[in-house]
Amino acid sequence: QVQLVESGGGLVQPGGSLRLSCEASGSISRRYAMGWYRQVPGRQRDLVATIFNYGGTNYGDFVKGRFTISRPDGDNTVYLQMSSLKPEDTAVYYCTYYDVVNPQQYWGQGTQVTVPS
């Protein structure tokens, strides 16, 4: 089992910045991906960004250079730096962990990001 603890959501004005963090604990695999998806009511959960502990990142098409995912300390905590936020970025952001060795995905409880129009 893997547990995910998210933090950093909130209300931010258009054009502003916000940083989300997610820490994984428990049975951590030697090869895994961590990242963020987001969801608004009535719509599917969309990829925001993921990072692999052995290198490599993926971003959703809508990010367009505005967001950066990082794992600066080389441990099981990842950060999503979001800049130039828009009202359409309003969503619940979910941290995710994916075990590449023994495929299984875990989700955090979600954190609300609100950018008013």
Helices and strands as residue ranges (DSSP letters): E 2-7, E 10-11, E 18-26, E 32-39, E 46-52, E 57-59, G 61-63, E 67-70, E 77-82, G 87-89, E 91-99, E 104-107, E 111-114
